[in-house]
Amino acid sequence: MKTGSRDLFSAQSQGYARFRPSYPEALFDFLASRAPATGLAWDCATGNGQAAVQLAKRFREVRATDLSAAQIGVAAAHPGVSYSVAPAEASGLEDRSVDAVTVAQALHWLPLEAFYSEVRRVCRPGAVVAAWCYSLAVISPAVDPVVDQLYRGILGGYWEFDRTSVELGYRDLPFPFEPAESVPAFQLAVEWTLDHVLGYLRTWSACEAYRARTGSDPVALVSADLARAWGADLARRVEWPLHLRMGLLK
């Protein structure tokens, strides 16, 4: 993904593919069930293709776009997914061809007015438009404050944009579609080792900004504290509430 002409994610594209959590199967089952058909889905700002591959299990064809050629280069291959480098506002898709549009953990990076205009152009009547995000993980009462120290303290001035939109579950962003009814709650949940958590933290865009400016690894500043808080357990359950905005194109 990029914002404007600036590429914020290519540098850590390999880590992004390796360390980011997967989205729940039930989310994609639900999206497919609410789409007017399961012909074509567009996954915008696809990153490493996590959502695109899941959509391909439920839609006949998936077009997945991202501005970052490096992200597309490490995206998960699937015969039902066609990847391309394209901006959110110029997808290259045909008029009124899309049954579902998804944006996973990326709506806050997009030029919303132009993107929504593109959504209206490419979507069929009744198409599903869904955007979701997750913020800080919940691990344990001992670990969570250390992660928060990294997030708000060390990296507080290195986030590209105000993180309020993510923390509010995108409720502050315009979303000009008819709200979908009876949307269930979803969450991400994994069993991770401490090493995997450290790898995940290093994929944060603010970590890349910190490294670029200082030449040092911000995660190293909290790794000893995290190890002490983690304790002797090999793996721990890591959970993120998933915040879903979903609407229908009328």
Buried (B, 14 or more C-beta within 10 A) or exposed (E): BBBEEEBBBBBBBBBBBBBBBEBBEEBBEBBBEBBBEBBBBBBBBBBBBBBBBBBBEBBEBBBBBBBBBBBBBBBBEBEBBEBBBBBBBEBEBEEEBBBBBBBBBBBBBBBBEEBBEBBBBBBBEBBBBBBBBBBBBBBBEEBBEBBEBBBEEBBEEBBBEEBEBBBEBBEEBEBEBEEBEEBEEBBBBBEBEBEBBBBBBBBBBBBBBBBEEEEEBBBEBBBEBBEEBBEEEEEBEBBBBBBBBBBBBE
